[in-house]
Amino acid sequence: MNTPNDEEIEALLGKLAPAPPAPALMMRLRAARPRPVILRPIFWGPLAAVAAAVVTALTLPGNEPAKAREPQPELANETPKRVPVASKQHLMEVIDLGVVRDADQPVRLIRTTWLDEIYYASTTGGQTEKESQIREEVMPVALTTY
């Protein structure tokens, strides 16, 4: 028996073409085609809130750096205004709450726990003061189905 060499095998393989799928399989594949993902307003809400907070913080008077401001005499009955200079967010915990069905699409709910640290400029010119608070969020994550 004559065995073909590598070039002959490659030429034979190059002539092969895949068979078309069965019509029943094509109908099932077309029926299971995923719908395009549409971002719901629930995803734009937090983004818009953060953008509004940043714009507000930048446009309020008194947000220039502490060194650039001129000292102003403070009234005796007025409490000094605390100026935030930095913040850090630490992700502490993530819990999967499960899958629920939202209108027409399944959604996975995830609860996150954050530790927010806000640093304020010191009124006496010393070290910054730190304030910490815990924040929890429940985030929906859209799941694609096929």
C-alpha positions as a printed NumPy array, in Angstrom:
array([[  0.   ,   0.   ,   0.   ],
       [  1.264,   3.442,  -0.925],
       [  1.179,   5.999,   1.943],
       [  0.805,   9.641,   0.937],
       [  3.427,  12.137,   2.026],
       [  2.7  ,  15.332,   4.002],
       [  2.146,  17.542,   0.932],
       [ -0.429,  15.147,  -0.506],
       [ -2.279,  14.98 ,   2.821],
       [ -2.342,  18.8  ,   3.037],
       [ -3.683,  19.024,  -0.536],
       [ -6.447,  16.498,   0.261],
       [ -7.378,  18.332,   3.446],
       [ -7.481,  21.65 ,   1.572],
       [-10.141,  20.261,  -0.77 ],
       [-12.451,  19.334,   2.101],
       [-15.416,  21.598,   2.866],
       [-17.74 ,  21.401,   5.871],
       [-21.225,  20.054,   5.313],
       [-24.038,  22.576,   5.772],
       [-25.955,  22.194,   9.055],
       [-29.301,  20.474,   9.062],
       [-32.339,  22.788,   8.585],
       [-33.744,  21.818,  12.009],
       [-30.462,  22.809,  13.678],
       [-30.387,  26.14 ,  11.815],
       [-33.955,  26.9  ,  12.942],
       [-33.   ,  26.204,  16.581],
       [-29.875,  28.391,  16.299],
       [-31.821,  31.284,  14.766],
       [-34.508,  31.011,  17.458],
       [-31.883,  31.071,  20.234],
       [-30.04 ,  34.122,  18.847],
       [-29.403,  36.533,  21.738],
       [-31.128,  39.889,  21.704],
       [-28.939,  42.984,  21.754],
       [-28.183,  44.199,  25.265],
       [-29.909,  47.498,  26.019],
       [-28.619,  49.511,  28.948],
       [-31.557,  50.229,  31.172],
       [-31.949,  53.595,  32.953],
       [-31.01 ,  51.868,  36.226],
       [-27.412,  51.681,  34.981],
       [-27.32 ,  55.357,  33.941],
       [-28.727,  56.639,  37.256],
       [-25.602,  56.089,  39.403],
       [-23.358,  57.395,  36.631],
       [-25.426,  60.584,  36.315],
       [-25.439,  61.033,  40.109],
       [-21.644,  60.78 ,  40.294],
       [-21.248,  63.229,  37.41 ],
       [-23.619,  65.7  ,  39.087],
       [-21.735,  65.404,  42.385],
       [-18.391,  66.049,  40.676],
       [-19.725,  69.068,  38.795],
       [-21.279,  70.447,  41.975],
       [-18.086,  69.916,  43.965],
       [-15.997,  71.667,  41.324],
       [-18.294,  74.668,  40.966],
       [-18.853,  75.39 ,  44.67 ],
       [-16.775,  78.249,  46.064],
       [-14.086,  77.294,  48.547],
       [-12.945,  74.134,  46.759],
       [ -9.544,  75.507,  45.801],
       [ -6.551,  73.945,  47.596],
       [ -6.049,  74.934,  51.23 ],
       [ -2.628,  76.572,  50.535],
       [ -4.014,  78.918,  47.874],
       [ -6.773,  80.345,  50.061],
       [ -6.177,  83.437,  52.105],
       [ -6.923,  83.107,  55.803],
       [-10.293,  84.576,  56.728],
       [-11.323,  85.631,  60.187],
       [-13.804,  83.179,  61.658],
       [-16.757,  84.235,  63.715],
       [-16.939,  82.897,  67.239],
       [-20.401,  81.343,  66.842],
       [-19.723,  79.819,  63.397],
       [-18.367,  76.275,  63.166],
       [-15.392,  75.897,  60.817],
       [-16.184,  74.417,  57.422],
       [-14.537,  71.056,  56.738],
       [-12.978,  70.825,  53.281],
       [-12.554,  67.322,  51.805],
       [ -9.132,  66.838,  50.21 ],
       [ -9.166,  63.117,  49.351],
       [-11.258,  59.977,  49.539],
       [-10.694,  56.236,  49.291],
       [-13.193,  53.448,  48.743],
       [-12.379,  49.923,  49.892],
       [-14.445,  46.937,  48.726],
       [-15.018,  44.841,  51.84 ],
       [-17.488,  42.14 ,  50.79 ],
       [-19.386,  40.838,  47.75 ],
       [-22.42 ,  38.577,  48.179],
       [-24.329,  36.913,  45.339],
       [-28.046,  37.289,  46.108],
       [-29.154,  35.12 ,  43.199],
       [-30.805,  35.475,  39.823],
       [-34.17 ,  37.174,  39.312],
       [-36.117,  37.871,  36.134],
       [-36.362,  41.571,  35.211],
       [-39.123,  42.28 ,  32.662],
       [-37.781,  40.005,  29.919],
       [-34.186,  39.322,  30.946],
       [-32.588,  37.474,  33.868],
       [-30.565,  39.658,  36.248],
       [-28.049,  38.604,  38.899],
       [-28.24 ,  40.684,  42.087],
       [-24.964,  41.339,  43.886],
       [-24.688,  43.1  ,  47.253],
       [-21.417,  44.923,  47.866],
       [-20.173,  46.419,  51.114],
       [-17.792,  49.378,  50.889],
       [-15.724,  51.285,  53.429],
       [-15.55 ,  54.929,  52.381],
       [-12.78 ,  57.05 ,  53.891],
       [-12.985,  60.826,  53.461],
       [ -9.98 ,  62.966,  54.376],
       [-10.552,  66.584,  55.433],
       [ -8.065,  69.434,  55.626],
       [ -7.209,  70.228,  59.225],
       [ -8.386,  73.588,  60.54 ],
       [ -5.197,  73.951,  62.578],
       [ -2.873,  73.151,  59.673],
       [ -1.8  ,  69.782,  61.093],
       [ -2.546,  66.328,  59.725],
       [ -5.707,  65.624,  57.779],
       [ -8.763,  64.351,  59.626],
       [-10.291,  61.062,  58.479],
       [-13.968,  60.119,  58.531],
       [-15.039,  56.55 ,  57.714],
       [-18.452,  55.201,  56.858],
       [-19.795,  51.881,  55.609],
       [-21.983,  51.787,  52.502],
       [-23.934,  48.882,  50.994],
       [-25.157,  48.663,  47.404],
       [-27.271,  46.121,  45.553],
       [-26.195,  46.033,  41.927],
       [-28.115,  44.322,  39.118],
       [-25.924,  42.603,  36.538],
       [-27.624,  41.718,  33.263],
       [-27.146,  38.133,  32.127],
       [-27.152,  37.221,  28.472],
       [-28.984,  34.066,  27.488],
       [-28.62 ,  32.083,  24.313]])
